Amino acid sequence: MDTISIIILTAVINAFVTGAIGGIIIYRIQKKIDNTYFQQQTKFVRNHEKTAEALDNIYKKYTDFEGSFSKVIFHKSIEYSKHLRDSTHNIILTDDEENLYKNDLDKFVEHFYKNRNYLSQEAIKNLEDIHRDSQNLAFVIKTIILHFFPTGKLDEESVKAFNFLISTLKKEVWKLNIKEIDLENPQIAPVIESIYKEIKHCREKLEALYKSETKTG
C-alpha cells in the first residue's frame, strides 16, 4: 500500500473513531440532560402536589373557623334583636362561644405554619394577612361590640365612641370594611353583617390563592 493510500485510510479511521467517540459523548450528555430534566420535573410535580395538599387543608381549616365564627355572631345578632325589645340581662360572650371559633382559628394558623415550606412568599404573605384580618374581626365581636353595647342599648354617647374607634382603626391599622352605626337610626345588625361579609371575603381570598398557586401551565 502506497503512502497516499495509508494517509487516506488513516484519516478515514481517525474520522470514524472521532465520530464514534463524539457520538458517545453527545449521547451521554443528552442522557444526563434528560435525566436532570426528568428529576426536575418530578421534583416540581411533587412540590406542586405538596402545595396543593397544604392549601387544600389550610382552606378546610379556615372554613371550619368561618362556620363557627358565623354561628357565634349570628347568635349575638339574635340576642341584640331580642334586647332591643326586652333588655333584662347583659349580652356576654361565653368562654364556650369564644373557644368555638378561637380553636378553629388556631388550627388554621397551626396548619399554615407547619406547611409554609411548600408555599410561595406571596402565599405566605396572603395567609398572614388573612389571619390578621380574622383576628381583628374576632376582636370587634369580643371587645368592641360587647364592651360598648353590653345591654343592646345603642345610646348616642356609646355609638359615637364606637364609630370613632372603628373610623380610627380603619384609617390607621385595618383594611377591613366594618360599618359604623347610623346615629339617626342606630342598629347593630349592619355592623354584624359587615363582619360576616369580611370573613366571607377572607375565605374568597383564600380560594383565589389556592387557584393561583396550584394552576399548571
N, C-alpha and C positions, 0 to 999 in steps of 0.2 A: 504494500500500500504506500503510495507516494505521500510526501509531506503535506501537500494541499488537502488530500483526502483525509489524512489524520486530523488536520486542523479543523476541517468541516465537521468530521464525526465528533471530535471533542467538544466543539461548540454546540452541536445538537444535544449531546448527552448533558452538558452543563445547563443548557436551557431547559431540558426536560426535568433534570434534578431540581434546579432552582424553582421551576414552576410547581413541581410537586410539593417541595418544602413550603413554598409560598402559599400554596393552596391549603396545606395542613395548618399553617399558622393562621391564615384568614378564617379557616373553619373553626379553629379553637377560639379565636377572638369573637367570632359570630356566636359561637356556643355560649361563651362567657356572657356576652351581651344579652343573649336570650334568657339565660339563667337569672341574670341580675334583674332584667325586666320582669320576669315571672315572679321573682322574690318580692320585688317592689309592689307589683300588682296584688300579690297575695297579702302582703302586709297592709296595703291600702284597703283591701276588701275586709280584712279582719278588723282594722281600726274603724272602718266605716260601720261595720256591724256593731262594734262595741259602742260607738257614738249613738247609733240608732237605739240600741238597747237601753243605754243610760238615759237618754232623753225621754224615751217611752215611759220608763219607770218614774223619772222625775215628774213627768206630766201627770201620771196617775196619782202620785203623792199630792200634787197640787190640787187636783180635782177633789181629792178627799178633804183637803183644807177648805176649798171653796164650798163644798157641800155642808160641812159642819159649821163654818162661819156664817153662811147664809141662813142656816137653820136658827142660829142664835139671834142674828139681827132681825129675822122675821118674827121671832117670839118677842123681842124687845119692841118692835113696831106695834104688835098687837097690844102689849102692855101699855104703851103710851096712848094708844087709841082708847083703851078702857079707862085710863086715868084721867083723860080729858072729861069723862063723864062722872067718874067716881074716884077721887083721889083719897083713898083710905090708907095706903101704905106706900113707902118709898120703893122706887124701882131699883133693883140691885142686879149686879152681875155675879151670880154664884160661882164658887170655885169649880163646880162640875161643868157649868156652862163655859167658863173660860178655858178649862182644861180640854174641853171637847174639841175646840179648834186649835188651841195652842199646841197640843200634842201632834196634831196633823201637820201644822206648820213646821214644827221641829223635825218631823220625819222627812219632810220635803227638803229642808236645809241639810240634814244629815246625808241624805242620798245624793244631793248635789255635790257636797264636798268630797264624798267618797269617790265620785266618778269624774271629778274635774279634769283629771289627766287625759280623759278621752274627748274633752271639749275644746273648742277653739277659744281664743281670748275674747272674741266678740260674744260667744255664747255665755262665757263666764260672766262677762260684764252685764249682759241682759238678765241673767238669772239673779245676780246680785241686786240689780235694780228691782226686779220683781219681788224679791224677798224684802227689801227695804220698804217698798210701797205697801206690801201686805202687812208688815209690822205697823206701819203708820196708820193704816185703816183700822187695825185692831185697837190701836191707841185711841182713835177717835171714839170708838164704841165704849171702851172701858173707862177712859179718863175724862174725855171732854163732855160727851152727851150725858153720861151718868153723873158727872160731877156738877155740871151746870143745871141739869134738869132732873134731879132725882125723884121728884114727885110727879113729873109730867106737866107741871105748870110752867108755861112759857112767858114769864113776866118780862117786861121791857128791859130792865137792867141786865138780867141774865142773857137775854137774846143779844143785846148789844155787845156784851163781853164775849159771848161765844163767837159772834160774827167777826169781831176784831181779831180774836185769836186765829180763827180759820183764815182770814184775809192775810194776816201777817205770815203765817206758816206757808201759805201758798206762794207768797212773794219771795220769802227768804229761804225756804227749805224744800217744800214739796213741789212735785209736778202733778199733784192729784187734783181732780176737779170735784172737790167737795162743795156742795151747795151751802150757801149761807141762808139764814132764816129771814123770811119776809116779815118786817116789823108790822106792816099793816094787816097781814093775815098769817100770824105765826103758826107754823106746823112743823112737827119734827119728821113727818113721813118723807118729805122730799129729800131731807138730809140723809136718812137711812137708805133711801132708794139710790141716791148718788154714790153711797158707799158700796152698795151691791153692784152697781154698774162698773165701778172702778175695779172691784175684784174680778168681775167678768172680763174686763179689759186686760187685766194681768194674765188671765188664762188664755185669752186670744193671742196675746204677745208670745206666750209660751208655745202655742200651736204654730204660729208663724216661724218661730225659731226652730222648731222641730223640722218643719218642711224645708227650711233653708239649709239646715245642717246635714240633712240626710238625703237630699236630692243628688242624683248622679247625672253626669253628662252635662 
